[in-house]
Amino acid sequence: MIPAAFEYHRPKAVADAISLLTQHGDDARAMAGGHSLIPMMKLRMAHIGHLVDLQDIADLKGVTIGASIRIGALTTQAELINNTALTTAAPILKEAALQIADPQIRNVGTVGGNVANGDPGNDMPGLMQCLDATYTLTGPRGSRDVRARDFYQSAYFTSRKDDELLVAITFAKPVGGYAYEKQKRKIGDYATAAAAVQIAASGGRVTAASIAMTNLSDTPVYSAAAGAALVGTACDAAAIKSAVTAMLLDINPASDNRGPVEFKRHLAGVILGRAIARAFSRA
Amino acid sequence: MNDLTPDQTARATALKGMGSSRKRVEDARFTQGKGNYVDDIKMTGMIYGDFVRSQYAHARIKGVDTAAALAVPGIIAVLQAADLAPLGLHWMPTLAGDKQMVLADGKVLFQGQEIAFVVGETRAAVADACELVVVDYEELPVVVDPFKAMAAGAPVLREDLAGQTKGPHGDRIHHNHIFRWEVGDKPATEAVLAGADVVAEEMVYYHRTHPCPLETCGCVASMDKINGKLTMWGTFQAPHVVRTVASLLSGIPESSIRIVSPDIGGGFGNKVGVYPGYVCAIVASIVTGRPVKWIEDRMDNLMATAFARDYWMHGKIAATAEGKITGLWCHTTADHGAFDACADPTKFPAGFMSICTGSYDIPVAYLGVDGVYTNKAPGGVAYRCSFRVTEAAYFIERMIEILAIKLNMDAAELRRINFIRKDQFPYQSALGWEYDSGDYHTAWDKALKAVNYTGLRAEQATRLADFKAGKTRSLMGIGLCHFTEIVGAGPVKNCDILGMGMFDSCEIRIHPTGSALARLGTISQGQGHATTFAQILATETGIPADQITIEEGDTDTAPYGLGTYGSRSTPVAGAATALAGRKIRAKAQMIAAYLLEVHDNDLEWDVDRFVVKGVPERFKTMKECAYAAYNQAIPGLEPGLEAVSYYDPPNMTYPFGAYICVMDIDVDTGVADIRSFYALDDCGTRINPMIIEGQVHGGATEAYAIAMGQEVAYDEMGNCMNSTLMDFFLPTAWETPHYTTDHTETPSPHHPIGAKGVGESPNVGGVPAFSNAVHDAFRSFGLTQSHMPHDHWRIWRIANQLGLHE
């Protein structure tokens, strides 16, 4: 498994990276942690003439916590996990990141790469939909913002243009309880089913709920109806069942080595039910 | 003795001989990344080769266009079958007596099959060129199901065998049939079944999986055109066999072939056979006059080099109403893939599957095995087991559980009343084996007591009641297994591979200052031979293990032996080592007698020295004898202190064990948590308890993988579904259960030191223990059999089909 020859670029500024992407067009690809792209190149499923390695671009790194939270695209999963202020502000990030791959991969894999690649198996896209995050894309025509809930079109296809970089992720500080529940076959695997849930409650009643599912369609699935089914309830068994029923209308899993569709749909319901219960218990 | 002489115990401890948990001498280099594996070998002028592999499982090759590949800078040649044919090397014999295409000869029979061998100056150039070779395929109908392969109108897979109604193992009854092998008394068994109080019948499938060693297969072949000598470094579990086969294939005399197995990163049966890569590397080196390296990548390894299992075992077991087993019947459909590339002893085309009567006194039995070709990768190797012994153990341990269900009996008690008793050994099994020794009841009772079996069953009953009352969604499974292995192949009278008798060997040189070098015909792939064989010699010769160097794997220096697989190293080469050590001691005794001016018979052996009987202060140590052997003229004795022993075992050895797994199963997600795993092993005399424990942990972890998720599956088109480690389950430290190890010790009566072998026991016994736990969890809901691997969705499916979901 040896990739075909490619030119390696290592720009130090976003503008330089954009310029390389513009110059080489289809033949160029930006690389963050490389954990998805490099295997595809080794398998020769991706032929990249110009690899634009973003790791020296300081502007793409770092986490800023204020009224909203801004995460630079090149922030690694390990940095998310180890940022105590971030864990205090948005604990769901650490809970989810700890379920991604293994420590070695989390030391290199980035949140930006995870959300931008468009792989339906990745965990952060569903999480960002749950948090209603905004992705900032920068390209030759300047910057624009796209909601995570609008970003994903199909597997590996997103609203990011080839000459744009996803530079940052921004979301409002979440309120209430949270849970990222994931079932996988082994360490390092993608989810068989996973659910990201944020629930705000007051007086034992749900005041707001946001639910997104991972690896159960060719994109992450934000299920507005599932969240709505919980609002106003005491998050009892009937309410959870309603939310699960709503979610099942929104997902469209495919059969693979993790199991047939019937299993995945059943498991999605179980996982979501557990995530809701845990999130509500923390709300 | 005098006051300065350490006592016997202190001297024995200092030797680090048998029974010592001596630290592994290999680990200093392995844990520091300083092993020397085949891919570490670099030679001046070395070039690289790699394969263009078939995308299709069954297709005619209409043409191969190599022009673009040859135009890549640095590419030297693209070999195809037509290039090998003049040398007669486009096909090669398999160790099972079949033949296998080295490069596609007109058609391909499995996905990943080797079509062309690209040779070039760099690996990168070769990889580029492989991608540019254009193969013109004409797709043919694909058969991945062995039962469909045996249907009347099934596509003909092996056109090369057209019209051949005789195979190497008897009659072929169908164009996709390889062999039928029958053992036992079929009419008598069927008569017992017909008249039995109770008969349990089930199809037990042991799925296809793969040994998947951490290091893949590979080699460096170097033909020296000046002296005509071929040297080959490779991942060979049987280097001497490779030398002989290479000589037979190439016509080069064995004296001009040197095979070297350097450090090997795990074998597990995957590295026993001869692969097209070896042949192509040799040919490429002969053609170019340069060393040629070929190294598989992970996908190559999983898709093309030898798989394991794929046995469909149809069983019937008869018993009295009280549970005494009266007969066992088994018909196995063995899926070998495109070529029969097993590495079984020649007389045993289904290996030792006939050990399938297990630990039980079964008066009459029958086993029939039909080998079948399909469009899947070739093989059928023994993955961390003696030949087909895991299949046999899984079969009988499932049949026992199924019989227990039918009898409404406790499966532990059913085993107990059917065990071969201690007083029955040596025991003649209905399928022809002589079990050398065993004490199953003692081991079983110890195991049941250790896990508090009665308490576990009570807890399980409570859990079940809670489940039915809606208080929990978790079920508890208790997986029992009592296995008997047959290892140490084997007696030359009935065990050979392609005519090569399965003895093994050890050659010892004691140096003048009393340290030693021993060489064996085996080859460690991580088992710790350099540690344990030195311990055997330490005990036999009184030389400290730390001063004994063990060497294996270089055919120019090591004595001939059949290699390491099937837990044969300790039973066979270990015996040769002990016996060679005894030859050293016998000569040393004569030297000591001369030095002490007494008769040989006046001396007795005392740990590390010969002592004059009754006069303990008069002695000569082995070290003193060694010095004298080289430096003192002793009448009637040649100088030097060396010995060699070739050991042809009188019988196999029969390690056994009792394993108990407890797991909690979430019926809604299919997740099974292994709560505990208890492994009692009886491997006879224990040479190094720490290494035994490590072997049990490793083998049980592979068993866990196989039972709970590891498989090589194919879709209807013959596409391999598990060709990367994303989909092929290798447990990490996170998934691996915790193990509790235990032992009893029943020495082999015919082995010089009583050792039986242990490396494969945990895989043989572990798979049924894990699988039986899954089945046991659902027993009260009517489950009798559900095929492995028990991954999440398949466990979920059991619950779903039993109506345990809303």
Interface residues (C-beta under 8 A of the other chain):
Chain A: M1 I2 A4 A5 R44 D102 Q183 R185 K186 I187 G188 D189 T192 N257 R258 G259 P260 E262 F263 H266 L267 V270 I271
Chain B: R123 A124 A127 D128 E131 D297 R298 M299 D668 T669 G670 V671 G709 A713 M721 N722 M726 D727 F729 P731 T732 W734 E735 D791 H792 W793 W796 R797 N800 H805
